[in-house]
């Protein structure tokens, strides 16, 4: 369900620039920021960058995932 929301012009301009860089719609960029922010608030012990990368990895799914290789276990 879509709902109109008023936001500051500066935030809108920042979202537009970031959306273009990450190939999202402006609304999609703001939704992504909201998801990252909510997840970060729900998990205050995790760094925000980690939360962001985790959400991106989950969206990519297993087909684009790179297998984890622990340090010292490389061939």
C-alpha positions in Angstrom: 0.0 0.0 0.0 1.4 3.4 -0.9 1.0 6.5 1.2 2.1 10.0 0.5 4.6 11.3 3.1 6.0 14.8 3.4 9.8 14.9 3.7 12.3 17.7 3.8 13.5 18.9 0.4 17.2 18.2 1.3 16.3 14.6 2.2 14.4 14.2 -1.0 17.4 15.5 -3.0 19.8 13.1 -1.2 17.4 10.2 -1.8 17.2 11.1 -5.5 21.0 11.2 -5.9 21.5 7.9 -4.0 18.6 6.2 -5.8 20.1 7.1 -9.1 23.5 5.7 -8.0 22.0 2.5 -6.7 19.4 2.2 -9.6 16.4 2.5 -7.3 13.3 4.7 -7.4 13.3 7.6 -5.0 10.5 5.9 -3.0 12.5 2.6 -3.1 15.6 4.4 -1.7 13.6 6.0 1.1 12.1 2.5 1.9 15.6 1.0 1.9 16.8 3.7 4.3 13.8 3.0 6.5 14.5 -0.7 6.6 18.2 -0.2 7.4 17.2 2.3 10.2 14.6 0.0 11.7 16.9 -3.0 11.6 19.7 -0.9 13.1 17.5 0.3 15.9 16.3 -3.3 16.5 19.9 -4.5 16.7 21.9 -1.7 18.4 24.9 -4.0 19.0 25.5 -4.3 15.2 27.2 -1.6 13.1 24.9 0.1 10.7 27.1 -0.8 7.7 26.8 -4.4 8.7 23.0 -4.2 8.8 23.0 -2.5 5.4 25.2 -5.1 3.8 23.1 -7.9 5.4 19.9 -6.5 3.9 21.5 -6.2 0.5 22.9 -9.8 0.7 19.5 -11.1 1.7 17.9 -9.3 -1.2 20.4 -10.8 -3.6 19.5 -14.3 -2.6 21.7 -17.4 -2.7 22.4 -17.3 -6.5 24.5 -14.2 -6.2 26.1 -15.0 -2.9 29.8 -15.6 -2.5 30.6 -18.6 -0.3 32.2 -17.6 3.0 35.8 -18.8 3.4 37.3 -18.4 6.9 40.7 -16.9 7.1 43.4 -19.6 7.2 41.2 -22.0 5.3 42.1 -20.9 1.8 43.8 -23.2 -0.6 
